Amino acid sequence: MSIDIFATRTMLAAIAQMTPARTFLLSTFFPGFKQFASKHVDIDIIKGKRRLAPFVSPVVEGKVMDKRGYTTRSYTPPYIKPKFASGAQEILNRAAGEIVYVSGQSAAERAASKLGEELAELDETITRREEWMAAQALINGSVNVVGDGINDVIDFGRAADHAVTLTGNALWTDALGDPLKNLREWRRKIIQDSGVSPDTAVFGAGVIDAFLASGKLDTALDNRRVDLGAIDPQLLPDGVTYYGYIKDVGLDIYGYDEWYLDDAGDEQPMMPVNKVLIGSSRSRNAKLYGMIQDLDAGADYAVPRFPKSWTRKDPSVRFVMLQSAPLVALLQPDSTMCCQVIG
């Protein structure tokens, strides 16, 4: 019995077996994962105060306290559906790298191979968009969603003072700048505002370069974790460098070198070169996925990726599309800070 390689279930199984693109910001600061069988996602954001239970005399009535409040925000995850179009010649002709005459590949085998390559590439573009969304949420506390038929801002309500811009003598490149003092203050602020203890700081390329050149950071870093093998930089995702642990601040320091193409086709750094991100790898922040809005999805509407394929008869073209409705959500928005520390 032959298998239809373009059947939805077959393509879903192929996607499930793929190794996803490794993404540092997503995997570090958004450890949670959940799928929703609805177009909208409701998020309860709690910003409770550290209240003390009131004293009373044992012979008087107990004191009624206000319950801790929360804010419910409803978001519509942005929709993504990139696709490829393949003509008959792309399947019938020799594939790139295939040896003429001796490959023995049939047209069906070429089609199956091409389908796998196209699904992997489409999945990679969606994953890179998710990483971009994670970066925007961490940097700005919000994500601008702009595309064909959509122009929206997803605002997670992070406190305005969790975005800091240093100036003058406070800049870390200035001789009077005090980065360790800043990091301690920002870490305490995150703990005070969110109750979450940050454990990770990501330095932009310009920030880490300036510190390595000045020697300010070298004396504070404890690199023994690398030497003892607890963290092996060779095992970190591509573009990520572990620089060490600052004891008196309680943060692991990383550099992240990754880029993306913006709408104008220009390459931009995923992590701004002049900024520092501070957050926790143990926060409640999560990757959320909304319903797939496609009649062909059937019972598979609550999946991170939904593949679809169809043909056009004249001219003969096959389309392969991958759909997703991701929301990279700051469920604890005040558990992160983004600070511009160099000019």
FENGI-V973553 format. One record per backbone hydrogen bond with DSSP energy under -0.5 kcal/mol. NH is the residue of the N-H (numbers start at 1). CO is the residue of the C=O. If there is no record, write none. Layout:
nh=<NH/NH>
co=<CO/CO>
This chain:
nh=<5/7/11/12/13/14/15/16/17/18/20/27/28/29/30/32/34/36/38/41/43/45/45/46/47/51/60/71/73/73/75/75/77/77/78/80/82/84/86/88/90/91/91/92/93/98/102/103/110/111/112/113/114/115/116/117/118/119/120/121/122/123/124/125/126/127/128/129/130/131/132/133/134/135/136/137/138/139/140/141/141/142/143/145/145/146/147/150/152/154/155/156/156/158/162/163/164/166/170/171/172/174/177/182/183/184/185/186/187/188/189/190/191/192/193/194/195/195/196/198/199/200/201/202/203/203/204/206/207/208/209/210/211/212/213/214/215/217/219/220/221/222/223/226/227/228/229/229/230/231/233/235/236/240/241/243/243/244/245/246/247/247/249/250/251/252/253/254/255/256/257/258/260/262/262/265/268/270/271/272/275/276/277/278/279/283/286/287/288/288/289/290/291/292/293/294/297/298/300/301/303/306/308/310/312/317/318/319/320/321/322/323/324/327/329/329/331/333/335/336/337/338/339/340/341/341/342>
co=<3/4/7/8/9/10/11/12/13/15/18/23/24/25/26/285/287/289/36/75/73/43/71/44/45/49/57/45/43/71/41/73/39/75/326/324/322/320/318/316/87/87/88/88/89/95/100/99/106/107/108/109/110/111/112/113/114/115/116/117/118/119/120/121/122/123/124/125/126/127/128/129/130/131/132/133/134/135/136/136/137/136/154/143/152/144/150/147/145/143/153/141/154/141/159/160/338/340/167/168/341/171/174/178/179/180/181/182/183/184/185/186/187/188/189/190/190/191/190/196/279/279/252/277/201/254/275/273/273/204/205/206/207/208/209/210/211/211/215/217/217/245/221/223/223/224/225/226/225/225/231/232/233/237/255/241/253/253/222/251/220/245/246/246/246/199/244/201/241/203/239/256/268/260/266/262/260/258/258/270/272/339/202/337/200/280/329/32/286/327/34/325/38/301/291/292/294/295/297/298/301/323/321/319/317/312/86/310/84/308/82/306/80/288/286/327/329/330/332/333/278/162/276/164/274/339/274>
